[in-house]
């Protein structure tokens, strides 16, 4: 009939995954927090993370994530009168997200008891809302150890960087209740080879101050209050702090050329910047720029692992939720043997990523010599492997939703676009693998700490024991070691993940992981686990329910 709009009744469509506690509904994450947070703090930390989890699962906050990505930042180089301003305008949803993240302590780990584990868990939770705003939060967090190379600078900036107040105004540091930091290391000609940088740093009359002339090809979060950058001083490559606003309130020379048009991470601005007599303060000694900034890089690399773990978790949650409600051929998808195999395989990948990431965060909280040595080898190995597993895993999760997973409204396409990012940022795969080799060759205590860690699970699973033995054999053979760096790094990460799951995960999870990832009893694609495993229990553990 003309004008009729009722052609059918909508059935068999899953409800949206909203109105839930993202933290409390994640058994793997809650278990890890309980394992690594001191008992006296656990109640406080759980309450804090549950509050963030409820906000993250709310329809309103999820809509902020959609809005921030549908309305990407815009560069404004000049004001209406022609004055150079070099500012980036964001949708209001971006500021709401960033403010919520700061208030949740995502930049405050260094100043709070149990700070790194509680922050890591919050990072995994908040990534599932919107990943772009985690970039400035990550760099602000990571700048603290680098600034500590200069106690005077740290005294000015650290209280503001670790503040739980979001102050979006551009102004001198001393006028702000909170501040955010960015980073600029790479240049057009060098990329990851930062020693090829040509940005020149000319000393000024005031001790420790310089004028920078040059550029940065990737400058993350260009509306931040300050930036750590590398430049060539008379004594060699050096780390500098570049504030956006000088102490007298005037703007520093910070010439934004354009914003990157990126595959994903659309809500976050990444820019190209030029320095022309830009005022900077030296951080650390001349010629020690890489050594000064390396602690910042290590912290952001761990955040890449955490970010990938968060994307994986949300992808699994969406896939299991969909399959738990969708019926096909007379049964729920989650009960179909082949789909259950796929979901269980995805759940294993997610659990291994989260378990490893939280273990590394706990090493930061511990701060002991052995834990620092473990981080030296485990962070680049985890960064290499977890971030590489993220993209194929998220794509497979989207496929679980069928055509619905290819539609923007499902949220999966945004996860897919975001999934390769952490593998590229803060040093791509080869950089991480070569960093692992350097640790193995130059720091024997790092390998010793790693072997102690995985050795705690010896005897718990015969496939893990065999994998450790094979790894030791491979480590003993140095011929062609650089060409084998990726293979070796992958094995280091998998053995470490397997050891942690054997120690801490339910038996059915550890069994499935060791069979498929260490024992070779799986195919190249997800969903090829041995059918004799307890896959139902693995999937039920991954379901987003409290």
N, C-alpha and C positions, 0 to 999 in steps of 0.2 A: 504494500500500500504506500502511495506517495507520502513522503514525510515521516515514514516510520523509521525509528532508530533502534528498535529492539529486534535484533536478528538472532541472538543467542544468549545463553547464560554462561558466564565465565566460571569455569570449574578447573580443578586440578592445577591451579597456579599457586606456588608457595607464597606465604605472606612475607613482607619485607623483614629482613633481619635487623630489627630496630627495637628500642625500648628494653635493652638488656645491659648487663654489666660486662663490658668487654674483658675486664681483668678477671673477675670471679668466674666467668664462664670458660676460662682458659686453664684447664687442669695442669698443663705442663708448666705454664708460667707461675701459677700459684704454688706449685710444688717447689720450683726453683727458688722462689722468694723465701719460702719457709726453710729451705735448706741452707741458704746463704746469709740470711739476716739474723743477727743475734737475737736470742729469745726475748730479751728485755725490750727490744724495739719492734718486735714482730706485730703486735697489736696495732701500734701507731702506723706502721708502714702499710699494713693491710687496709686499714680504714682510709688512708690517703689514696692508695691505689684503687680501691673500690669506688671512691668518689670520682676519681678520674675515669674509671671504667664506665660508670653510669652516665657521665657526661658524654663520653665517646660513643656510647651506644644509643644516645638520644637522637631523635629525628632532627631536632634543631641543630645540633652540632654537626651531624652528618650533612645537613644542608649547607652549612658554612663551607665545608670542604668542596661541595659541588660548586658553590658560587665562586669561591676563590680560584678554581680551575677554569670555570667558564668565562671569567673576567680577568684575564692575565694582566700583569703590571705593564705600565706604559712609561716610557722615558720622556721626560720634559727637560730639555737642555736649557731653555730660556724662559723667562717670565714674559708677561704681555708687553712689557716695555723694552724688551731686548736684552735685559741683564742675564748673564749666564748663571744658572742655578743648579744644573746637573742633579735633578731629583727624579725619583721614580714614584709614580702614583699607584697605589694598590686599592683594590676593592675593600670595603669595610670588613668583609668576612675574613680577609687575611689578617687584619689587625686583631680581630676577635680571637682567631686561632692562635696567633703569636702571643697575645696576652694571656690566654689560658695556659699555653705551654710554659711560659715563664713562671706564672703563678703556681704551676704544678711542680716546680723545682727542677725543670729540665736543664737549667744552667747552674744549679746550686750544689752539685755533687761534692765539690771540694770543701764545702763549709758545713756539711751535715754528717752526723754519724750514720754509718751504713749507706753513705750517699751514693756510691756508684751502683750498687745493686738496686736500690730503690729507684734511682734515675733510669737505669737500664730497663727495668720493668715498665716504667712510665713511657719510655721511648718506644718500646714495642707496642704498647697500648695506643699511644697517640699517633703513631705512624698509620694505624688502621683507619684513622679519621681522614687524614690528609698529610701526605709525606713532604710536600714542598716546604712547609714552615719549619720542619726539623732541620733544614740546612743552616739558617742563622743560629738556631738553638744549639746545634752541634758545634759550630765554629766558636761560639761564645764560650761554651763549656771547655773546649779544647785549648783555647788561648791561655787559660790560667797557668798551666805548667810552663809555657814558653815565657810568659811575662815574669815569672818568678826568677828568671835569670838576671833580672834587674829589680832588686827589692824596692827601690824608690818608685819605679813605675807600677809595680804590683800593688804597692800601698795605695796608689791613686785609683787604679782601675779595678783591682780584684773585688773590692766590696760592691762595685756597681755591676760587674759581670756576673757575680753570684747572687745578686739581688733577685727577689721574687716579685719585683715590680716592673711592669712593662711601661717604659717611658718612650713614646714614639717621636718626641720632639727632637729636632736637631739643635744641639747646643753644646757648650763646653762641658767636659766631664764633671767638673766640680759643681755644676748646676743640676745634674741629673740624679734621679733616684735609682735608675737602672740603666744599663747600657748593653748594646749588642756589638759583636765583633764579626768581621769578615776576614777573608784571606785572599792574597794575590801572589801566586808563585810563578805560574807558567807564562811564557812569552811565545810569540809567533814562531820564532826560529828554533826553539828548544823543546817545548812541551815538557815532558817529565825530566828531561836533562836540564835541570835548573842551573847547573854550572855554566851553561851556555848563555845565561841571561846577560843582556846588555844594558839594562837600566843602571844609570850611573848615579852614584851618591857622592856629592861634593860636601866636605865638611864645612860647617858654618862657624862663626866666632864662638858661640856658646858650646861648651863641651858636650859631646854626645848628640848634637843636632846636625842635620844634613839637609841639603836640597837635592831632591830626586828629579831626574829627567829620564823619561823612558815610557814604557807601557806595560800593561798586563793583558794578556789575551783572554784569560778567564778570571774575572773578579766576582766572587760569589757574594750575594746579599749586599749590593752596592749602597743601600741606604743605611748601613750599619754606622755606628758611632766611631769605630776605629777599625784598622786593618793591619794585619801582620803581612809584610811583603819582604821580598828578597831583592837586593840590589848590590851592585859592584862598588864597594868602597875602596879607598887606597890600599887597604890591607886584604882585599879579596871579598868574596861573596858574604854578605852580612844581612842580618835580620833587622827590620825596622818597623816601628809603629807609626802608622799614618792616621792621624785623627781627621775626621770630616770637618770638625769645627775647632779652631784654635782657641787658646785660653782667653783671648780678648773678645771672643764672640764672632770673629770674622771667619769666613769660609776658607778652608784650605783649597789649594788648586787640585781639583779632582775631576778631570774632564771625561765624562762618560760619553763614549762615541756611539754605542748602540747596545741593545739588549740581544742576547742570543735567542734565536727561534728554535726551541728545543723539542725533541721528540716527546718527552714527558716532563714532569716537574714544572708544569705550566704556571702554577701559582707563584713560583719563586723566581726572582729576577737574578739572572747571571749576565754580567756586562763586560764590555771591553773599556778599559780606562787608560788614559794617558796622564803622565806626570810632567809638569813643566815648571820646574823650580818649586816643587811640592815640599812643604816642611815635613820632616820626619825625625823621629827620635830613635837612636840606636838601641837595640835590645841584645844584650850579650856583647861579646867581643867582635871586633872586625875580623873577617875571614872565617868566622865560626857560625855563619848563617844557617847552614843545614843542621849542624849540631844543636843550635838554639831552637829551631822550629820543629825538630824531629819529634819531640814529645807531643806537640800539637797534632802532628800528622798521625802519630800512633793512636791518639784519642779519637780522631775523626775516622780512622780506619775501623776501630771497634764500633763506632756508630754506624758505619756502612754495614757491618754484620748485623747489628741490632735492627737497622732499618729494613734489611732484607728479611730478617726473621719476622718482623711485623707484617710485611707484605705477604709473606708466605702464610702466616697465621690467618690473616683476613681472607686470603684466597681459599684456604682449606675450610674455614668457617662457612663461607658462602657456599662452597660446593657441597659440604655435608648437610647444611641446612636445606639447600634446594632438593637434594636427593632424599632427604628424610621426609619431605612433603609431597614430592612428585611421584605419581603412580604411572607405571608403564607395563602393559601386558598383564594387568591384574595384580601387580605387587609394587610396593614402594621401590624406587630406584636403589635406595641404600641396601635393600635386601636382595637385590639381584647379584649373584656371585661375581660376575665380571666387573660390575661397577663397584662393588665392595672392594675388590682387589685394587682398583684404581685409587679409590679414596684412602685405603689403608696405606698405599705407597706414598701418596701425597702427605698423609699424616706423619709418616715416618720422617720424611724430609723436613717437615716443619718442626717436629719435636727435636730432632737432632740439632737443628739450627738454633732454636731457643735455648736448649740445654747448654750448648757450647758457649753461646753469647753471654749467658748469665754467669757461667763459670769464670769467664774472662773478666767480667765486671767485678766479681768477688775477689779476683786477684788484685785488682786496683785497690779495693778497700783494705785488703790485708797489707799490702805494701812491703812485705818482707822480701829479703834477697832472693829466695827461691821463686817466689811469685813473680817478681820483676823479670827474672831470667826466663820463666815460662812464657810470659807475655811477649818477650822478644822474638820467640819463634812461633808461638801460637796465634798471635794477632795477624801477622801477614798470611799465615796458612789458612786461618779462618776467613779472612777477608777474601783471599783467592777463591776458596771453595764455596762458601755459603753464598756469596754474591753471584757466583756463576750458576749455581743451582736454582737461583730465584726465578730467572726468566722462563726456562722450560717448565718449571713446576707451576708457575702462575698461569701460563698458557694452557696447560693440561687442566687446571682447575676451572678455567673459563669454559673449556670444552665440556665439562660435566654439566653445564647449564644449557648445552646445545646452542641453538640460535640466539636464545635469550642472553647468553654470555657474551655475544658479539655486539650487543646493543648497549649504548652508552648508559641508559638508565639503570642497568644492572650494577654498575660500578666496576665491573671486571675489566673493561677496556682501559680505564685509568690505571688500574693495578698493572695491566700488561705493559702499558707505555712506561710506567715507572720502574718496572722490574729489571731492566738492564743497567740502570743508572749507577747503582752502588758498585758494580763491577768496574765501571770506567773511572769514577771519581776517586780521588786520593790514591792514584796509582793503579793502572790497569793490571791485568793478569800477569804479564811478564815481569812487571815491576815487583809485584808481590812475591813471585816465585824466586826471583833473583835476590830479594831481600832475605828470604828464608835461607838461601845458600850462604849469604854473607854471615848470617847468624850461626849457621852450622860450622863454617870455616873459621870464624874469628872469635866466637864466644862459646867455648866448650861447655860452660855452665848452663847455657840455654838448652842444649841437647840433653844434658844430665837432668835438668828439671823436667823436661818433657818426658823422658823415659821413666822418671820417678812417678809422674802423674799417670801415665798409661799403665805402668806396672802395678798400680793399686787394684786394677781389675783382673790381673792375671789369675787364671784358674777359673774364672767365672763363665767363660765360653771358649770352647776349643777353636772356633773360627777366629776369635779375637787373638788368642794365643798364637795361632799360626800366622796371622797378619803382622803381629809384632815381630815375630821371628823373621819373616820375609822383609820387613822394613829394615831391620838391623843388617841383613845381608845386603840390601840395596845401599844403605848408608856406608857400608864398608868398601864399596866399589866406587872410586872417584873418577873412573874413566868416562869421559863424555858427560860429566856431571851437569854442565850448563844446559846442554840439549835435553837432559832428562829432568830439568828443574820443575816443570809443570807436573809431570808424573809423580815425582817425589813429594811435592807439596800437597797434591791431592791425597796421596797415601797417608801423609802425616795428619791431615785434617780428618780423614775417615777413621783412622785408628783412634784418634783422640775422641771423636764423637762416639765411636763404638764403646770405648772404655767408660765414658761417662754414662752411657745408657745402660751398660751392664751393671754399673754400680748403683744407679739411681732410678731407672725407669722400671715400669712393670715388666715382668718376665716376657710377656707376649711381644712387647715393643722391642726389647733387647734382642730377642730371638729373631724377629723378622728383620731387624736392621743388620745383625751379624750374618744372617743367611744371605741377604741380598747385596749388601754393600761390601762385606768382607769375605764371604764364602763363595761369591760368584754365582749364586743360585737365583738369577733374575735376568731379564732381557735388558735391552738398551732403552726401552720406553717405560714410562710409568704404567703400572697395572700388570706387571709380569712377575709378581711375587709367587713363591711356591703355594699351591692351593691347600697344602696341609697345615699351614700356620693358622693361628687364632686371629684371623683378620677382623672378625666382628668386634672383638674387644678393642682392637687398635682404633677402629673407626668410632666406636662409642666414646672412647677417651677424647677424641678430637671434636666431638659434637659441641657446639656453642651453647651449652646449657649449664646452669648453676646447680 
